[in-house]
Amino acid sequence: MGRLVYLDNLRSFALLLGIVFHAAIVYASDIKYAIQDENRSDLLSYFCYWIHSYRMPMFYMISGFFSAMVWEKKGSQFYLEARFKRVLVPTIFGLIFLAPIQYYLTERIRSPKIEILSFLEYFFSKENFQHSHIWFLVDLFCFSLLYSLIPKSFFKAKFWEKIPEGFYKQLFLVSFCFLFVFLSHTQIGKGESYYGIFKLTFVFQFSFFISGVFCYHWRTILFVDQSSKMKVGAIFLWALLVYLVFKDMEIEDPLWIYFQYVNVWIRASHIFLWVLSPFLWTNFLVFVFQSFGNKDGKLGSYLIEASLPIYLVHHPISLVYAFWVRNLGWGIWTKFLLHILVVLVLSFFLYEFLIRKIKPLRFLFGLKST
């Protein structure tokens, strides 16, 4: 199997889309966020829920896929060493130096005169420590360790061959994720956390990571598929319909309400759509990137390497911008478009002239040594 350029590009797309997401959420109605503008848009709310409905599950599915590939091709030692260097190191760096910025700015809104040292003492306590946008790396590292403990023969067992190829194997993966998340949710709520790890979100994302491992061994979903344009169009329409229903259910049936206090059928339907939406959008976007993002070039290679460092540094920049403009009288769309532009320019500037060229920073941001 040669290099799957379209999957590298799709993974970078999922990360960099977070820049737009974290800008839009500042101005989106129906969504709570660390710092938000007084004027908010329903359109940006739909946009944020759309991105939220598939971006991170798709990212973890691709990560599971590449985990299986690396483990099989280069072995367990190479895989674990790479995860420690490429995931754990930037996780620790991000939790110490980047994550506190979000909560400091939030606290500054409540208490403008708060001293930074007293805030840090408060923040790094067991009860108050949070991961901010670094949560995805914390989860990814945990997923990698859990995957290393699973016997790899499980994914190659012959009883999986009894499931017919194509639609039925995809249906199995959707069913697996649904049951895994639904049964977990009967015991835990979405707001429950352990050392900053939100339990239900962890279970949800891990189910997609494992689905990605199956995708590698089964050669499905994330592989090249000669689908007709009509089939792809149908997937897009279904994905759009599922997203619209899911968005309404996210508002009407918030998952932080414990399972025993809700209508079982409504909650089951909500979780099913929560699981189904990423599969549909991933199917659609894989086709798009196979068709238009499957060529290896300088720009693609640059973005593949740059996506993680840029994602890590963009969030504090985005929050500082939101903190600064939240009380200005500019129009909402002016603020939003400038928000994206400022964050992109500063993030790429930091990457190009500092992170990319300074060896200690390359190490801290999980980049390979030059």
C-alpha positions, 0 to 999 in steps of 0.5 A: 500500500503506497502513501495515501495522500488524500488521507494525510490531506483530509487529516490536515483539513480536519485540524485546520478547519478548527481555526474557522470553527473556533472563530465562528463559535465566538459569534454563534447563537445557541452555543456556550463558549469561553468568550463570546460576542454580544451579537451572535448569528444563527447562521454561524450557529448552524455552521458550527454545529455542522463542523462539530457533527463530524470533524473530530470523529473523522480525525480520530477515525483517520488516526486509528487507520494510520495507527493500524498501518504504522503498527503493521508496517513498522512494529510496536516499538516504532509506533510507541516511540513515535506516539511519545515524541509526536503526541505526548511531548506536544500534549505536555507542552500545550497543557502547561503553556497554552491551555491556561490562556483560555481560562485566564482570559475567561477569569479576566472577564469576571475579575479584571484585576486578577493576578496571573500567578494567583490564577496559575496556582488556582488553575493547576490544582486537581479540582480546577485543571482543564485541557482547553483545546489540548483535550484532543491530544490527551485523548489521542495519546490515551487511545494510542496506549489502549490500542497498544494493549489490544491483541492485534489478532482481534482485528484479523480474526476470521469471524469478521470475514462473515460480514459481507463487504461494503455496506454491511461492514459500514453498518456494523461499524455504525452499530458498534459505535452506537452501542458502545456510546449508548451503553456507556451513556446509561452510566455516565453523563456528558459533563462528567470528567476525570482529571479534565478528560470528559468521560462520554466524549472520550468513549465516543471518540475512542469508538471512532478511533477503533472504527478507523483500525477496522477500516484499515484491516477491512479496506473500507470507508477510508479507502479509494472507492469507485463510487458514482456521482449519484451515490456520492450525491445521495450520501451528501443529501443524507448527511445534510438531513441527518445533520439538520435533525441532529442539530435540533436534538443537540439543543432540545435533548442536551446530553448533560441531562442524565439518561434516567431523566430523559425519554429513552427513545429520544435519547437513543435517536440522538446518540444514533444521529451523533454517531451516524453523522460523522460516518456519512460526512467522512464517506462524502469527504473521502470521495472529495479528497480522493478526487481533488486532494490526492496529489503530492505537492509542496503545499500539501506536504507543507500543510501536513507538517504545519497543521498540528503546530498551527492548530496548537497555537491558533486557539490562544490567538483566537481567544485573545482576539475575541477578548479584545474585540468583544466590546467593539462596535464593529459589525459581526461579519467584519469581526468574524472575517477579520478574526479568521484572517488575523488568526491565520496570519499570526499562526502561520507566521509563528510556525514559519519563522519560529516553530519550523526553524528552531529545533527545540520548538520543533521537538515541543510541537511534535515535528520530526527533526530536520 
